[in-house]
Amino acid sequence: MIETFRWRRHGDGYSVRPGEVVTPGERLAWLPTVGIGAQHVVAMFGATFLVPLITGFPPSTTLLFSGVGTLLFLLLTGNRVPSYLGSSFAFIAPISAAQASHGPAGALGGVVLAGVTLAAVGLLVQWVGHGWIQRVMPPTVTGAIVALIGLNLAPAAKDNFMQSPVTGAATLAAIVACSVLFRGLLGRLSILLGVAVGYLVAVVRGEVELAGVREAAWLGAPELMAPAFHWSVAGLFVPVVLVLVAENVGHVKSVAQMTGADLDPVMGRALMADGLATTLAGAGGGSGTTTYAENIGVMAATRVYSTAAYWVAGLTAVGLAFLPTFGALIQTVPAGVLGGAATVLYGMIGVLGVRIWVAARVDFAHPVNLTTAAVALVVGIADYTWLVGDLEFAGIALGTGAALVVYHGMQALNRVTGALPGPVDDRPLAGQQAGEPAADAPPPAR
């Protein structure tokens, strides 16, 4: 265990020579390491905080479990996989649906259920290997699931946007402008910068109420909440596990590609760690977590993959969670600003599914791929629902099930009849998994 916390000093500790990278087991001097750790906090900040703002969970609580989850992830992977665990947008739709039926506590119970399921998947992967994941969830299926989750959320974005169309439009325009005008870290923070601009517009328009900020203490513990368990939410949250699996596997593969390390032996540990982090978050009132592509972008830009920087980031997040004034300020963001940001973010999630298809060169001339995507998207976007006793399966759950059943059902039928031409051309690019951008590509917000 002591060896886990020993990082070799890279070079002079202050620079990275061309062609070199700072590996997970190395670190720069502590001053630049702290600076890079703080940069990771900034990178995850915008997307991580938007989830509790949209779902109504306390932002400080989500930040606390985000930091704790990151530290747990680093510990369970033996400091071999640099990653920050932030809020997963895949949880927004099921949380919103569960809250409508069972309140916040019922939604947290669903988060716990998803976390336990993901941890169990990780245990299985650690035991038998991860090849079966690719067979069960090829890019055709994964892309459809990711796309329908984002597009299923479109009505929620519209509802927030229309509460203040002027503020929403200003936020949306600022995000678009920042994406074009800035490069590097600022470009990756276009969502956060756009929200800041929208917030200023809302202040000018008198839409921001700061009384809660003035009344909040400077120091204090985050608000915790216990979950309540209802089997009727299972159909809402279990499909999210498939997305989390794809994101985690993709993250580990991308880090392995960028560092040249073989990380397949810790794939199961990574999944278990994210599952346990999500379970802890749901048990205490936070949002479910996932590995963050935003922070992969920071690593690609700095060429520093040191897990020491992520320990700094995790500890910083935990510290910020104990500043109630900070959390109260975040909660003052008005609906119009959230609607403008959500319009971009939910669309990004949908387009990320398409990107998975493009990266894997999915052949939509093949009836299996075409039918799988077509059925899953319509079921998810239209939000089909199915009641089975006390269980309610909504668009995301049914769309996910449709993608899996249609794809594997058509494959099985074709193997028996041989009616369809040729094999399904459905494979990830070398060194890249579904749901994860290429190492040199600007990653989308989660």
N, C-alpha and C positions, 0 to 999 in steps of 0.2 A: 504494500500500500504506500509506503514512503517513497518508493521508486516512481510511483505514479505522479508525484508532485515535484519531480526533479526534471527540469528542462535544461538541455544543453544551450549554452550561449552561442548565438549565431554570429560568426565573424567578429566585428568590433562592437556589435550590439546596437549599432545606430544606422546601419545601411544594409541594403540587399543588392549585391552586385548583379549585373545583367545575366540572365540565364539561370539564376539561382532562386530558390524559394526558401522561406523559413518553414520547416516541417512541423507537424503537430508536436513532436518531441523536443523542439527547439524553442527559443524565445529571443527577442531582442532585449536590450537593457530595460529595466523596469519602467523608466520614464516613458519611452515610446510605446512600451507594452500597455501601460495604462491609457495612453492616448488612443491607441488602436482599439482597446476594449471599450472606451467611451464612444468611439465611432460606431462600433457594433450596436451600442444602445440606441444611438441616433438612427441608424439604419432600420432597426426593427420597430422603432417607436410609432410611426404613423399607422402602419397596418395593425400592430398589436393593440393599439388603443381604439381603433375604429370598431373592433368587434364588441367590446363591452359598451361602447357608446350606442351602437345600433341595437344590441340586445337588452340594454338596461342593467347589466351587471355592474358592480362597482369597479371603476377602472383601477384603483389602487390594489384591489384584491387580485385582479387579473395580472397586474404587473408583478405582484409578489410571487404568484405561482409560476409566472413566466420565468422569473429569475431562479426560483427554486428548481423548476423543471430543467433548466439549462445546467445547473450544477449537478443534478441527479444524472442527467444524460452523460455528462463528462465523466462522472464517477463510474457509471456502469459500463461505459465503453473503454475504460482504462486510459482516458485522455488520448485516444487514438483517432477519434472522429470530431473535428472542430465543428460545432453547430450551436446555433441559438434556437431555443424553442419559444416561438411566439404564438399568438392567437391564430387558430385556423379558421379561415372563412367558410370552410365546409360545414362548420357547426351552426352558422347563423340561421339557416332555414329550419333545421330541426328544433333549435332552441326557441325560435319564435313560435313555431307550431305547438311545441310542448307547453310553453308559457300560456298560450291561449286556453289550453285545456286543464292544466294542472299547476299553473303559476311558476314562479322562478325555481322553487324547490324541486318541482317535478322535472323541470328542464335540467337541473343539475344532476338529478338521478340518471337521466339519459346520458349526460356527459360521462358519468362514472361507468355506466354500462359500456359505452364505447371504449373507454380507457382500459377496462378489464379485458374486453375482447381483443383489443390491439396487443396488450401484453401477452395474452395467450397465443396469438399468432406469432409474436416474437419468440416465444418459448418453442413453438413448433419449428420455426425457421432455424433456430439455433440447433435444434435436434436433427432435422432432416435436410437442411439446406434451403436455399431460396429459389431454386429453379422452378418449383411448382407454382410460384406466384406468377411468373411470366406466362406459364401455360394456362392458368385460370384467368388471368387478367392481361391479355395481349393488348397492344396499343389501340386496336379498334374499340375494345370494351372500355379501357381506361379513359381514352379521349372522350367517349360518349358520356361517361359518368361525370368527369370534370366539367364538361361543357354544360350538361343539363343542370348541374348544381348552380353554376353561375347564372344561367338564363332563368331558372326557376325563381331566382331572387328579384328579377326585374320589377315586378309589381311593388315590392317593398321600397325599392329605390324611387319609383315614381311617387309613392305616397309621401315620402319625406320631402322630395323635391317640390311638390306642388303646395306644400305648406308655406313656402316662401320662394316662388319661382325666381325672383330677382337675385336673391342671395344664392340660390342653387345654381343659377346660370353663371354668376360671378365666380363661384367656386370651381365649377366645371371648366370655365374659360381659363382660370389661373392654372389649373392642373395641366391643361393642354399646352399653354404657353410655356410653363416651366419644363415640360417634357421636351420641347423644341429648343428652348434657349440655353439650357444647362446640360453639361456633360459630367461624367464622373459621379461623385457622391451626391452632388446637388441634383443631378438628373435622376438619381435613384430615389431622391426624397421629394419628387414632384407632387406626390399625394399630400405629404405633410405640408409642403410649402403652399399648395393650393388651399388646403384647409385653413392655414394661417391667414391667407388673403381673404377667403370667404368669411372667416371669423371677424376680421376687421370691418368688412362690409356690413355684417350683421350688427356689430357694435354701433356703427354710424346710423343704421336703420332702427336702432332701439330694440333689437331682438334678443339681446344678451342680458341676463339677470345675474348680477355679481354678488347679491346678498349672501348667498351660501359660501362664497369664497372668503368674504370678510369675517364670517362667523366661524370658519374652520380653524382648528388649532394647527400650529406649525408642526408639532410632533404628535404621533398617535398611531395605534395599530390599525391595519386595514380591517374593514368590515367583513366578518366571516358569516357564512350561511350554510346550514346543513341541508343535504339533499333529501328528497322524498322519492320513493321508487314506485313506478307504475309500469306494468308490463305493456300497457297500451302505447308507450313511447318507443318501444324496442324497434319497431319498423321504421321509425324516423331516424334513429341514430346508428344502427348497425351498418347501413350503407356507407356512412362517413368513414368507417374503418377501412374500406377498400381504397378510398382516396388517400388516407393517411399512410397506408402501406405503400402505395405508389410514390408518394412524396418522399417518404423516408428511404426507400430503396434507391430512388433517383438521387437523393442527396448523397448517400454513401457512395454511389457509383461516381458521381461528379467529383467528389473530394478525392476519391481514389485516382481518377483520371488526372486531376490537377497536381497531385503530389507524387504520383508514381507508386503508391503503396497498395498492397493487396489488403483490402478491408472486408472482403467477403466473410472471413471468420467472425467478424463482429456485427454482421448484418442483423442477426437475431437479437443481439444485445441492444442495438439501436432501436429496433421496434419495441422491445420490452421497455426500454427507458422512456420512450415517448408515451407508451401505454400507461406506465406508472405515473408519469408527470400529468397526463390528462386525468387519470383517476384522482390524484391528489387535488388537482384544480377543481374538479367537480365536487369533491368531498368538502371543499372549503368555500366555494362561491366564486370560482374563477372560470374562465373560458377554456375549452379544450385546446391543446397545443399541437404544434407540428414543427418540423425543421424548416428554417426560413431561407428562401432563395435570396432575399435581400442581402443577407449576410454572406452568402456565397459570392455575391457581387463585390462586396468589400474585400474579401480574400483575393478574388481574381485581380482587383485593382491594385492592392498593396503587395501581393505575393507573400503575404504573411498568414500562414495556416496554423500558427501556434495556438494550442489550447489554453495557454496561460492567458492570452487576451480574452478568451471566452469566460474564464473564471472571473476576470475583472468585470466583464459585462454582466454576468449573472449576479455578482455581489452588488454591483451598482444598481441594478434593477430592484433587488431586494431592499436596498437602502432608500430608494425613491418611493417605494411603496409605503414607507412609514412617515410620509409628509402629507397629511390630510389636505393641506392647502393646495398642493399640487393636484391631488385627485379631484377636489372640488372644482378647480379651474377647468379641468378636462370635461367635467359633467355639464358645464355651461354651454358647450357647443350646441347651437340650435339645429332644428330638424332640417332647415334648408341647406345648411352646410353639409350635413350628413348625406342628404339626398344628392347633392352635386358630386361628392366624393364616391358615393355608392354607385352612381351611374357609370363611372369609370371602372371602379373595382369589380363590380359584378360582371360588367362586360369583359374585363380582362380575364376573369375566371372562365367565362364561356369561350373566349378566343384561345385561352391556354389549352383547352381540350382540342381545338382545331390544330393548334401548334403540335400537339402530341401526334396527331395523325400525319402532319406534314413531315415532322422529324423522323417518323418511322416509315415514311413512304407507303402509307396504307393505300391499297389499290381499291378505289371505290367503284371501279368497273366490275369488281367481283360481287355477285349478289349477296354473299354472306356479310361482307363489310358494309355494303350499302343498306341492307335491310336492318342490320343491327343498329346502326347509327340513326336511321330514319325513325324506327319505332321508339327507341330510347329517348330521343330528343322530343318527340311530340308528347309522349307520356309525361316527361319531366316538365316541359315548358307549360303545358296545359294544366299541370297539377292534378292529374287523375287521382282519385281516392278510392279506397276499397276497405270496407268495414268487415272484419271477421270477429264476431263477438264483441269484446271490449277493445280489440286491437284495431287501430286505424293506420293503414298504409297510404301515405301521400305520394306526391309526384316524384320526389327524389328516391324514395324507397322502391316504388314501382318501376321507375325508369331504370334504376340500377338492376333490379331483378330482370327487367325486360332485356337489357343489354346482355346479361349473362345467359339467360335462357335462350334467347334468339340466336346468339352467336354459337354457343356450344350445341344447341339443338340442331341448327342447320348443318353444323360440321358433322355431327353424328349421323344425321340422315343422309348427308352426301357420301359419307364413307360407306354406307350400306348400298346406296343406289348408284353412286358414281355419276349422278345426273349433271352436276355442275362442272364447268371446265377448269382444270388446273387447281393447284393448291392455293390457299389463301396467302397472299403476300403481306404478312403482318409481323414485322420485327422491329425492335429498336435499333437505332444507330449504334455503332461500336462505341463502347465506353459511355453510353448515355441511356438512361431509362425513362420510361414514360413519366411525364409530369415534371421533368427537370430540364432547365435550359442548358444549352451548351455553355462550356466554361467561359467563353469570351462574349456571351450575349447578355444584354441588360435584363435581369430577371424581373418578372412581374410581382406585384404585391400580392400577398396571400390574404 
